[in-house]
Amino acid sequence: MKKLLLIFIVIIYSCATSNEEQDKKEIITLMKHQESDWSRHDLDCFMLGYWKSDSLKFQGKNGVTYGWKKTLENYKKSYPYAEDSGKLKFKIRAISKIESNSYYVMGEYHLTREVGNANGIFMIIFKRIKGEWKIIADTSC
């Protein structure tokens, strides 16, 4: 009986680890799409990675912005032209599970731009909503 219990625990742990690795791969893939979208100055596509809700929270240098629409408006106001947005590259430092279907990602962003490069750090919270990973909170500075 102990042997069966041990086998069961190993199988459960293996499945949980496998699912967590798959979740992390999906989140990284989404962030790579965001890098590409941003670098093409396609801010609408970039925002597809965010939860389209009034409950989305974005913390930046100007304080907290609430809502998907307002966040997109702020991006378009701050980065009106391709030379303003430049080329985006994320450097992920950590991806950690918070609970089932949610992770936080910590890292750096690097914008290479003609108008001057910009760099900073971020912490993003992802949640699986209706089968898709979405950013529900973003702190970038």
DSSP file (Angstrom, degrees, kcal/mol; ACC not computed):
  #  RESIDUE AA STRUCTURE BP1 BP2  ACC     N-H-->O    O-->H-N    N-H-->O    O-->H-N    TCO  KAPPA ALPHA  PHI   PSI    X-CA   Y-CA   Z-CA
    1    1 A M     >        0   0    0      0, 0.0     4,-2.3     0, 0.0     5,-0.2   0.000 360.0 360.0 360.0 -41.7    0.0    0.0    0.0
    2    2 A K  H  >  +     0   0    0      1,-0.2     4,-2.4     2,-0.2     5,-0.2   0.880 360.0  53.7 -62.2 -37.2    2.8    2.4    0.8
    3    3 A K  H  > S+     0   0    0      2,-0.2     4,-2.4     1,-0.2    -1,-0.2   0.913 108.7  48.2 -64.7 -42.8    4.4    1.7   -2.5
    4    4 A L  H  > S+     0   0    0      2,-0.2     4,-2.5     1,-0.2    -2,-0.2   0.903 111.4  50.4 -62.7 -42.1    1.1    2.5   -4.4
    5    5 A L  H  X S+     0   0    0     -4,-2.3     4,-2.4     2,-0.2    -2,-0.2   0.912 110.4  49.5 -62.5 -43.0    0.8    5.8   -2.4
    6    6 A L  H  X S+     0   0    0     -4,-2.4     4,-2.4     2,-0.2    -2,-0.2   0.916 111.3  48.9 -62.8 -44.0    4.4    6.7   -3.2
    7    7 A I  H  X S+     0   0    0     -4,-2.4     4,-2.4     1,-0.2    -2,-0.2   0.917 110.9  51.0 -61.6 -43.0    3.8    6.0   -6.9
    8    8 A F  H  X S+     0   0    0     -4,-2.5     4,-2.5     2,-0.2    -2,-0.2   0.913 110.2  49.0 -60.7 -44.2    0.6    8.1   -6.8
    9    9 A I  H  X S+     0   0    0     -4,-2.4     4,-2.7     2,-0.2    -2,-0.2   0.909 110.9  50.3 -62.9 -43.1    2.5   11.0   -5.2
   10   10 A V  H  X S+     0   0    0     -4,-2.4     4,-2.5     2,-0.2    -1,-0.2   0.912 111.5  48.3 -62.7 -42.5    5.2   10.9   -7.8
   11   11 A I  H  X S+     0   0    0     -4,-2.4     4,-2.4     2,-0.2    -2,-0.2   0.928 112.4  48.0 -64.0 -45.5    2.7   10.9  -10.6
   12   12 A I  H  X S+     0   0    0     -4,-2.5     4,-2.4     1,-0.2    -2,-0.2   0.927 113.2  48.1 -60.9 -45.4    0.8   13.8   -9.2
   13   13 A Y  H  X S+     0   0    0     -4,-2.7     4,-2.7     1,-0.2     5,-0.2   0.907 110.9  51.2 -62.4 -42.1    4.0   15.8   -8.6
   14   14 A S  H  X S+     0   0    0     -4,-2.5     4,-2.5     1,-0.2    -1,-0.2   0.907 111.3  47.5 -62.6 -42.1    5.2   15.0  -12.2
   15   15 A C  H  X S+     0   0    0     -4,-2.4     4,-2.7     2,-0.2    -2,-0.2   0.916 112.5  49.0 -65.2 -42.8    1.9   16.2  -13.6
   16   16 A A  H  X S+     0   0    0     -4,-2.4     4,-2.3     2,-0.2    -2,-0.2   0.920 113.3  46.7 -63.6 -43.9    2.0   19.4  -11.5
   17   17 A T  H  X S+     0   0    0     -4,-2.7     4,-2.4     2,-0.2    -2,-0.2   0.912 112.7  50.2 -64.1 -42.9    5.6   20.1  -12.6
   18   18 A S  H  X S+     0   0    0     -4,-2.5     4,-2.2    -5,-0.2    -2,-0.2   0.916 111.5  47.9 -61.9 -44.6    4.7   19.4  -16.2
   19   19 A N  H  X S+     0   0    0     -4,-2.7     4,-2.7     2,-0.2    -1,-0.2   0.901 111.1  51.1 -63.5 -41.1    1.7   21.8  -16.1
   20   20 A E  H  X S+     0   0    0     -4,-2.3     4,-2.3     2,-0.2    -2,-0.2   0.911 110.1  48.8 -64.4 -41.7    3.7   24.5  -14.4
   21   21 A E  H  X S+     0   0    0     -4,-2.4     4,-2.1     2,-0.2    -1,-0.2   0.899 112.0  49.5 -64.1 -39.8    6.4   24.3  -17.1
   22   22 A Q  H  X S+     0   0    0     -4,-2.2     4,-2.3     2,-0.2    -2,-0.2   0.916 109.5  51.8 -64.1 -43.5    3.8   24.4  -19.8
   23   23 A D  H  X S+     0   0    0     -4,-2.7     4,-2.3     1,-0.2    -2,-0.2   0.931 110.0  49.1 -57.2 -46.8    2.2   27.5  -18.2
   24   24 A K  H  X S+     0   0    0     -4,-2.3     4,-2.5     1,-0.2    -1,-0.2   0.895 109.7  51.5 -62.8 -40.7    5.6   29.2  -18.1
   25   25 A K  H  X S+     0   0    0     -4,-2.1     4,-2.4     1,-0.2    -1,-0.2   0.911 110.2  49.3 -61.8 -42.2    6.2   28.4  -21.8
   26   26 A E  H  X S+     0   0    0     -4,-2.3     4,-2.2     2,-0.2    -2,-0.2   0.898 111.4  48.9 -65.2 -40.2    2.8   29.9  -22.7
   27   27 A I  H  X S+     0   0    0     -4,-2.3     4,-2.3     2,-0.2    -2,-0.2   0.923 111.7  48.8 -65.5 -43.9    3.5   33.1  -20.7
   28   28 A I  H  X S+     0   0    0     -4,-2.5     4,-2.1     1,-0.2    -2,-0.2   0.902 110.1  52.3 -62.7 -40.7    6.9   33.5  -22.3
   29   29 A T  H  X S+     0   0    0     -4,-2.4     4,-2.1     2,-0.2    -1,-0.2   0.921 108.7  50.1 -60.6 -44.5    5.4   33.0  -25.7
   30   30 A L  H  X S+     0   0    0     -4,-2.2     4,-2.2     1,-0.2    -2,-0.2   0.920 110.6  49.8 -59.5 -43.8    2.8   35.7  -25.0
   31   31 A M  H  X S+     0   0    0     -4,-2.3     4,-2.2     1,-0.2    -1,-0.2   0.852 108.0  53.3 -66.5 -33.4    5.5   38.1  -23.9
   32   32 A K  H  X S+     0   0    0     -4,-2.1     4,-2.0     2,-0.2    -1,-0.2   0.886 108.1  50.7 -67.2 -37.9    7.5   37.3  -27.1
   33   33 A H  H  X S+     0   0    0     -4,-2.1     4,-2.9     2,-0.2    -2,-0.2   0.907 109.0  52.1 -62.9 -40.6    4.4   38.2  -29.1
   34   34 A Q  H  X S+     0   0    0     -4,-2.2     4,-2.9     2,-0.2     5,-0.3   0.905 106.4  53.1 -63.4 -40.5    4.2   41.4  -27.1
   35   35 A E  H  X S+     0   0    0     -4,-2.2     4,-2.4     1,-0.2    53,-0.6   0.943 113.0  44.3 -56.5 -47.6    7.8   42.3  -27.9
   36   36 A S  H  X S+     0   0    0     -4,-2.0     4,-1.2     2,-0.2    -2,-0.2   0.919 113.8  49.1 -64.4 -46.0    7.1   41.8  -31.6
   37   37 A D  H ><>S+     0   0    0     -4,-2.9     5,-3.0     1,-0.2     3,-0.5   0.934 114.0  45.8 -60.7 -47.2    3.8   43.8  -31.5
   38   38 A W  H ><5S+     0   0    0     -4,-2.9     3,-2.1     1,-0.2    -1,-0.2   0.925 109.6  54.3 -61.3 -45.4    5.4   46.7  -29.7
   39   39 A S  H 3<5S+     0   0    0     -4,-2.4    -1,-0.2     1,-0.3    -2,-0.2   0.712 108.3  49.6 -66.7 -20.3    8.4   46.7  -32.0
   40   40 A R  T <<5S-     0   0    0     -4,-1.2    -1,-0.3    -3,-0.5    -2,-0.2   0.354 117.3-117.6 -91.3   2.8    6.1   47.0  -35.0
   41   41 A H  T < 5 +     0   0    0     -3,-2.1     2,-0.9    45,-0.3    -3,-0.2   0.847  69.0 143.1  58.9  37.8    4.3   49.9  -33.1
   42   42 A D     >< +     0   0    0     -5,-3.0     4,-2.3     1,-0.2    -1,-0.2  -0.714  16.6 167.2-104.5  79.1    1.1   47.8  -33.0
   43   43 A L  H  > S+     0   0    0     -2,-0.9     4,-2.0     1,-0.2    -1,-0.2   0.798  71.6  59.8 -67.7 -29.7    0.0   48.9  -29.6
   44   44 A D  H  4 S+     0   0    0      2,-0.2     4,-0.3     1,-0.2    -1,-0.2   0.933 110.1  41.9 -63.3 -44.8   -3.5   47.5  -30.2
   45   45 A C  H >4 S+     0   0    0      1,-0.2     3,-1.5     2,-0.2     4,-0.3   0.886 110.3  58.0 -68.8 -38.1   -2.0   44.0  -30.7
   46   46 A F  H >< S+     0   0    0     -4,-2.3     3,-1.3     1,-0.3    -1,-0.2   0.897 102.5  55.3 -55.1 -40.8    0.4   44.5  -27.8
   47   47 A M  G >< S+     0   0    0     -4,-2.0     3,-1.8     1,-0.3    -1,-0.3   0.570  82.9  85.1 -73.8  -8.9   -2.6   45.1  -25.5
   48   48 A L  G <  S+     0   0    0     -3,-1.5    -1,-0.3    -4,-0.3    -2,-0.2   0.742  83.2  62.7 -63.2 -20.6   -4.2   41.7  -26.5
   49   49 A G  G <  S+     0   0    0     -3,-1.3    86,-2.7    -4,-0.3    -1,-0.3   0.587  93.2  81.6 -77.6 -10.4   -1.9   40.3  -23.7
   50   50 A Y  B <  S-a  135   0A   0     -3,-1.8     2,-0.4    84,-0.3    86,-0.2  -0.674  94.2-100.0 -97.6 151.4   -3.8   42.4  -21.1
   51   51 A W        -     0   0    0     84,-2.8     2,-2.0    -2,-0.3     5,-0.2  -0.559  31.7-134.5 -66.8 120.5   -7.1   41.6  -19.5
   52   52 A K        +     0   0    0     -2,-0.4     2,-0.3    -4,-0.1    -1,-0.1  -0.560  65.6 111.4 -82.4  80.9   -9.7   43.6  -21.3
   53   53 A S  S >  S-     0   0    0     -2,-2.0    15,-1.5     1,-0.0     3,-1.2  -0.985  78.9-121.7-151.3 152.1  -11.4   44.8  -18.1
   54   54 A D  T 3  S+     0   0    0     -2,-0.3    -2,-0.1    13,-0.3    -1,-0.0   0.620 111.7  66.6 -69.1 -12.1  -12.0   47.9  -16.1
   55   55 A S  T 3  S+     0   0    0     11,-0.1    -1,-0.2     2,-0.1    -3,-0.1   0.506  71.3 116.4 -89.5  -5.4  -10.3   46.0  -13.3
   56   56 A L    <   -     0   0    0     -3,-1.2    11,-3.0    -5,-0.2     2,-0.4  -0.389  53.3-154.5 -59.0 139.4   -6.9   45.9  -15.0
   57   57 A K  E     -Cb  66 137A   0     79,-1.5    81,-2.0     9,-0.2     2,-0.4  -0.981  14.7-176.5-123.2 131.8   -4.3   47.8  -13.0
   58   58 A F  E     -Cb  65 138A   0      7,-2.5     7,-3.1    -2,-0.4     2,-0.6  -0.982   7.0-164.3-127.3 119.4   -1.2   49.4  -14.4
   59   59 A Q  E     +Cb  64 139A   0     79,-3.8    81,-2.6    -2,-0.4     5,-0.2  -0.911  26.0 150.0-105.0 116.6    1.3   51.1  -12.0
   60   60 A G  E >   -C   63   0A   0      3,-2.5     3,-1.8    -2,-0.6    81,-0.1  -0.582  64.3 -71.1-128.8-166.9    3.8   53.4  -13.8
   61   61 A K  T 3  S+     0   0    0      1,-0.3     3,-0.1    -2,-0.2    80,-0.1   0.730 129.8  52.6 -64.4 -21.4    5.8   56.5  -13.0
   62   62 A N  T 3  S-     0   0    0      1,-0.4    -1,-0.3     3,-0.0     2,-0.2   0.252 119.1-101.0 -98.8  12.8    2.5   58.6  -13.1
   63   63 A G  E <   -C   60   0A   0     -3,-1.8    -3,-2.5     2,-0.0     2,-0.4  -0.665  64.5 -21.0 106.0-162.1    0.6   56.4  -10.6
   64   64 A V  E     -C   59   0A   0     -2,-0.2     2,-0.5    -5,-0.2    -5,-0.2  -0.726  49.4-161.7 -94.0 132.9   -2.0   53.7  -11.1
   65   65 A T  E     -C   58   0A   0     -7,-3.1    -7,-2.5    -2,-0.4     2,-0.5  -0.942   9.8-151.7-108.9 133.8   -4.1   53.5  -14.2
   66   66 A Y  E     +C   57   0A   0     -2,-0.5     4,-0.3    -9,-0.2    -9,-0.2  -0.918  52.9  25.1-108.6 128.3   -7.3   51.5  -14.0
   67   67 A G  S  > S-     0   0    0    -11,-3.0     4,-1.8    -2,-0.5   -13,-0.3   0.165  73.5-102.7 103.5 145.5   -8.8   49.7  -17.0
   68   68 A W  H  > S+     0   0    0    -15,-1.5     4,-2.4     2,-0.2     5,-0.2   0.918 116.9  50.5 -65.1 -47.0   -7.7   48.3  -20.3
   69   69 A K  H  > S+     0   0    0      1,-0.2     4,-2.5     2,-0.2    -1,-0.2   0.915 111.7  46.7 -62.0 -44.9   -9.0   51.2  -22.4
   70   70 A K  H  > S+     0   0    0     -4,-0.3     4,-2.4     2,-0.2    -1,-0.2   0.874 110.8  53.1 -66.2 -37.3   -7.3   53.8  -20.3
   71   71 A T  H  X S+     0   0    0     -4,-1.8     4,-2.2     2,-0.2    -2,-0.2   0.933 110.6  47.0 -63.1 -45.3   -4.0   51.8  -20.3
   72   72 A L  H  X S+     0   0    0     -4,-2.4     4,-2.6     1,-0.2     5,-0.2   0.923 110.9  52.2 -61.7 -44.7   -4.1   51.6  -24.1
   73   73 A E  H  X S+     0   0    0     -4,-2.5     4,-2.2     1,-0.2    -1,-0.2   0.907 109.3  50.2 -57.9 -42.3   -4.9   55.4  -24.4
   74   74 A N  H  X S+     0   0    0     -4,-2.4     4,-2.6     2,-0.2     5,-0.2   0.907 110.0  49.8 -64.0 -42.1   -1.9   56.1  -22.1
   75   75 A Y  H  X S+     0   0    0     -4,-2.2     4,-2.4     1,-0.2    -2,-0.2   0.935 112.1  47.7 -61.5 -44.9    0.4   54.0  -24.3
   76   76 A K  H  < S+     0   0    0     -4,-2.6    -2,-0.2     1,-0.2    -1,-0.2   0.850 113.8  47.7 -66.3 -33.4   -0.8   55.7  -27.5
   77   77 A K  H  < S+     0   0    0     -4,-2.2    -1,-0.2    -5,-0.2    -2,-0.2   0.906 117.5  41.0 -72.0 -41.8   -0.3   59.1  -25.9
   78   78 A S  H  < S+     0   0    0     -4,-2.6    -2,-0.2     1,-0.2    -1,-0.2   0.772 127.4  32.0 -78.2 -26.3    3.2   58.3  -24.6
   79   79 A Y     <  +     0   0    0     -4,-2.4    -1,-0.2    -5,-0.2     6,-0.1  -0.564  68.5 155.6-130.5  67.0    4.3   56.5  -27.7
   80   80 A P        +     0   0    0      0, 0.0     2,-0.3     0, 0.0    -1,-0.1   0.762  64.7  36.7 -70.3 -24.7    2.5   58.1  -30.6
   81   81 A Y  S >> S-     0   0    0      1,-0.1     4,-1.7     0, 0.0     3,-1.4  -0.865  85.2-110.5-129.1 160.6    5.0   57.1  -33.3
   82   82 A A  H 3> S+     0   0    0     -2,-0.3     4,-2.9     1,-0.3   -41,-0.1   0.847 117.4  58.0 -58.0 -35.8    7.2   54.2  -34.1
   83   83 A E  H 34 S+     0   0    0      1,-0.2    32,-0.8     2,-0.2    31,-0.3   0.754 106.0  51.3 -68.4 -20.9   10.4   56.1  -33.2
   84   84 A D  H <4 S+     0   0    0     -3,-1.4    -2,-0.2     1,-0.1    -1,-0.2   0.870 115.4  39.2 -79.2 -39.4    8.9   56.7  -29.7
   85   85 A S  H  < S+     0   0    0     -4,-1.7    -2,-0.2    -6,-0.1    -3,-0.1   0.864  88.8 171.9 -81.3 -35.9    8.1   53.1  -29.0
   86   86 A G     <  -     0   0    0     -4,-2.9     2,-0.5    -5,-0.2   -45,-0.3  -0.203  48.0 -32.1  66.2-154.4   11.3   51.7  -30.6
   87   87 A K  E     -D  112   0A   0     25,-2.2    25,-2.4    -4,-0.1     2,-0.4  -0.910  62.3-146.9-107.7 127.5   12.2   48.0  -30.3
   88   88 A L  E     +D  111   0A   0    -53,-0.6     2,-0.4    -2,-0.5    23,-0.2  -0.764  18.0 176.7-100.0 137.2   11.2   46.2  -27.1
   89   89 A K  E     -D  110   0A   0     21,-1.7    21,-2.1    -2,-0.4     2,-0.3  -0.983  13.8-153.9-137.5 127.4   13.2   43.4  -25.5
   90   90 A F  E     -D  109   0A   0     -2,-0.4     2,-0.5    19,-0.2    19,-0.2  -0.769   2.5-160.7 -95.3 144.3   12.2   41.7  -22.2
   91   91 A K  E     -D  108   0A   0     17,-2.8    17,-2.5    -2,-0.3     2,-0.4  -0.939  16.6-150.4-121.5 105.9   14.7   40.1  -19.9
   92   92 A I  E     +D  107   0A   0     -2,-0.5    15,-0.3    15,-0.2     3,-0.1  -0.634  21.3 174.8 -82.5 127.2   12.8   37.7  -17.6
   93   93 A R  E     +     0   0A   0     13,-2.9     2,-0.3    -2,-0.4    14,-0.2   0.748  65.9   1.9 -99.6 -32.5   14.4   37.3  -14.2
   94   94 A A  E     -D  106   0A   0     12,-1.9    12,-2.6     2,-0.0     2,-0.4  -0.976  46.2-168.9-158.7 141.2   11.7   35.1  -12.5
   95   95 A I  E     +D  105   0A   0     -2,-0.3     2,-0.4    10,-0.2    10,-0.2  -0.981  24.1 176.5-128.9 120.0    8.4   33.4  -13.2
   96   96 A S  E     -D  104   0A   0      8,-2.5     8,-2.6    -2,-0.4     2,-0.3  -0.977  30.6-120.2-131.9 138.2    6.7   32.1  -10.1
   97   97 A K  E     -D  103   0A   0     -2,-0.4     6,-0.3     6,-0.2     3,-0.1  -0.552  22.2-177.2 -73.0 132.9    3.4   30.5   -9.5
   98   98 A I  E     -     0   0A   0      4,-2.7     2,-0.3     1,-0.5     5,-0.2   0.855  66.5 -42.4 -91.6 -51.8    1.1   32.4   -7.1
   99   99 A E  E >  S-D  102   0A   0      3,-1.2     3,-2.0     0, 0.0    -1,-0.5  -0.897  94.6 -35.7-160.6-176.6   -1.7   29.9   -7.1
  100  100 A S  T 3  S+     0   0    0     -2,-0.3     3,-0.1     1,-0.3    28,-0.1  -0.317 129.9   3.9 -54.4 127.3   -3.6   27.8   -9.5
  101  101 A N  T 3  S+     0   0    0      1,-0.1    27,-2.3    26,-0.1     2,-0.3   0.695 115.0  89.9  69.3  22.5   -3.9   29.7  -12.8
  102  102 A S  E <   +DE  99 127A   0     -3,-2.0    -4,-2.7    25,-0.2    -3,-1.2  -0.976  43.6 168.7-150.7 141.7   -1.8   32.7  -11.7
  103  103 A Y  E     -DE  97 126A   0     23,-2.0    23,-2.8    -2,-0.3     2,-0.4  -0.944  24.0-136.2-139.1 156.2    1.9   33.7  -11.9
  104  104 A Y  E     -DE  96 125A   0     -8,-2.6    -8,-2.5    -2,-0.3     2,-0.4  -0.949  15.3-158.9-114.3 147.3    4.0   36.7  -11.4
  105  105 A V  E     -DE  95 124A   0     19,-2.7    19,-2.7    -2,-0.4     2,-0.4  -0.988   5.9-169.5-124.2 127.0    6.8   37.6  -13.8
  106  106 A M  E     +DE  94 123A   0    -12,-2.6   -13,-2.9    -2,-0.4   -12,-1.9  -0.921  30.6 104.2-114.9 142.8    9.7   39.9  -12.8
  107  107 A G  E     -DE  92 122A   0     15,-2.0    15,-2.3    -2,-0.4     2,-0.3  -0.960  56.7 -74.4-180.0-160.4   12.2   41.3  -15.2
  108  108 A E  E     -DE  91 121A   0    -17,-2.5   -17,-2.8    -2,-0.3     2,-0.4  -0.899  25.4-149.9-124.7 151.5   13.6   44.2  -17.2
  109  109 A Y  E     -DE  90 120A   0     11,-2.2    11,-2.0    -2,-0.3     2,-0.4  -0.954   8.5-164.9-119.9 148.3   12.4   45.9  -20.3
  110  110 A H  E     -DE  89 119A   0    -21,-2.1   -21,-1.7    -2,-0.4     2,-0.6  -0.983   1.8-166.3-134.5 120.9   14.7   47.5  -22.8
  111  111 A L  E     -DE  88 118A   0      7,-3.6     7,-2.0    -2,-0.4     2,-0.7  -0.939   5.7-159.9-107.2 120.4   13.6   50.0  -25.5
  112  112 A T  E     +D   87   0A   0    -25,-2.4   -25,-2.2    -2,-0.6     2,-0.3  -0.899  28.9 164.2 -99.0 116.7   16.1   50.7  -28.3
  113  113 A R    >   -     0   0    0     -2,-0.7     3,-1.1   -27,-0.2     4,-0.1  -0.952  51.2-131.1-138.7 151.3   14.9   54.0  -29.8
  114  114 A E  T 3  S+     0   0    0     -2,-0.3     3,-0.1   -31,-0.3    -1,-0.1   0.829 112.0  55.9 -64.7 -33.1   16.2   56.7  -32.1
  115  115 A V  T 3  S-     0   0    0    -32,-0.8    -1,-0.2     1,-0.3     2,-0.1   0.364 133.8 -63.5 -83.5   6.3   14.9   59.3  -29.6
  116  116 A G    <   -     0   0    0     -3,-1.1    -1,-0.3     2,-0.0    -2,-0.1   0.050  58.7 -89.0 116.4 134.0   17.0   57.7  -26.8
  117  117 A N        -     0   0    0     -3,-0.1     2,-0.4    -4,-0.1    -5,-0.2  -0.275  35.4-157.9 -69.7 155.8   16.9   54.3  -25.2
  118  118 A A  E     +E  111   0A   0     -7,-2.0    -7,-3.6     2,-0.0     2,-0.3  -1.000  11.6 177.8-137.0 137.2   14.7   53.5  -22.2
  119  119 A N  E     +E  110   0A   0     -2,-0.4     2,-0.3    -9,-0.2    -9,-0.2  -0.950  11.5 139.2-136.2 154.9   15.1   50.8  -19.7
  120  120 A G  E     -E  109   0A   0    -11,-2.0   -11,-2.2    -2,-0.3     2,-0.3  -0.962  40.1 -93.9-171.8-171.3   13.3   49.7  -16.6
  121  121 A I  E     -E  108   0A   0     -2,-0.3    20,-2.5   -13,-0.3     2,-0.3  -0.815  30.8-170.4-121.1 161.6   12.0   47.0  -14.4
  122  122 A F  E     -EF 107 140A   0    -15,-2.3   -15,-2.0    -2,-0.3     2,-0.3  -0.982  19.6-160.9-147.4 158.3    8.6   45.3  -14.2
  123  123 A M  E     -EF 106 139A   0     16,-2.1    16,-2.4    -2,-0.3     2,-0.4  -0.939  22.9-175.1-137.9 121.8    6.5   42.9  -12.2
  124  124 A I  E     -EF 105 138A   0    -19,-2.7   -19,-2.7    -2,-0.3     2,-0.6  -0.910  16.8-147.0-119.7 140.8    3.5   41.5  -14.0
  125  125 A I  E     -EF 104 137A   0     12,-2.9    11,-2.9    -2,-0.4    12,-1.2  -0.950  16.6-165.3-109.8 123.3    0.7   39.3  -12.7
  126  126 A F  E     -EF 103 135A   0    -23,-2.8   -23,-2.0    -2,-0.6     2,-0.4  -0.826   6.1-176.0-104.2 143.7   -0.7   36.8  -15.2
  127  127 A K  E     -EF 102 134A   0      7,-2.6     7,-2.1    -2,-0.4     2,-0.7  -0.999  30.1-120.0-137.5 140.3   -4.0   35.0  -14.7
  128  128 A R  E     + F   0 133A   0    -27,-2.3     2,-0.5    -2,-0.4     5,-0.3  -0.715  37.5 180.0 -80.0 117.7   -5.5   32.3  -17.0
  129  129 A I  E >   - F   0 132A   0      3,-3.4     3,-1.8    -2,-0.7    -2,-0.0  -0.983  67.7 -15.8-123.9 121.8   -8.9   33.7  -18.0
  130  130 A K  T 3  S-     0   0    0     -2,-0.5    -1,-0.2     1,-0.3     3,-0.1   0.876 131.2 -50.6  50.8  41.7  -11.2   31.7  -20.2
  131  131 A G  T 3  S+     0   0    0      1,-0.2     2,-0.4    -3,-0.1    -1,-0.3   0.446 120.9  99.3  82.8   0.8   -8.3   29.5  -21.2
  132  132 A E  E <  S- F   0 129A   0     -3,-1.8    -3,-3.4    -5,-0.1     2,-0.4  -0.935  74.0-117.9-123.3 144.7   -5.9   32.4  -22.1
  133  133 A W  E     + F   0 128A   0     -2,-0.4     2,-0.3    -5,-0.3    -5,-0.2  -0.655  39.6 176.9 -77.6 130.0   -3.1   34.0  -20.1
  134  134 A K  E     - F   0 127A   0     -7,-2.1    -7,-2.6    -2,-0.4     2,-0.5  -0.984  34.2-117.3-134.9 145.8   -3.8   37.7  -19.5
  135  135 A I  E     +aF  50 126A   0    -86,-2.7   -84,-2.8    -2,-0.3    -9,-0.2  -0.723  32.0 173.4 -78.9 122.9   -1.9   40.4  -17.6
  136  136 A I  E     +     0   0A   0    -11,-2.9   -79,-1.5    -2,-0.5     2,-0.3   0.609  69.4  19.6-105.0 -17.8   -4.2   41.5  -14.8
  137  137 A A  E     -bF  57 125A   0    -12,-1.2   -12,-2.9   -81,-0.2     2,-0.4  -0.974  63.8-175.0-152.8 139.3   -1.7   43.8  -13.1
  138  138 A D  E     -bF  58 124A   0    -81,-2.0   -79,-3.8    -2,-0.3     2,-0.5  -0.990   7.2-173.6-140.2 124.7    1.5   45.5  -14.3
  139  139 A T  E     +bF  59 123A   0    -16,-2.4   -16,-2.1    -2,-0.4     2,-0.4  -0.971  19.8 166.6-117.4 114.6    4.0   47.5  -12.4
  140  140 A S  E       F   0 122A   0    -81,-2.6   -18,-0.2    -2,-0.5   -79,-0.2  -0.993 360.0 360.0-131.2 132.9    6.6   49.0  -14.7
  141  141 A C              0   0    0    -20,-2.5   -19,-0.2    -2,-0.4    -1,-0.1   0.315 360.0 360.0-149.5 360.0    9.1   51.7  -14.0
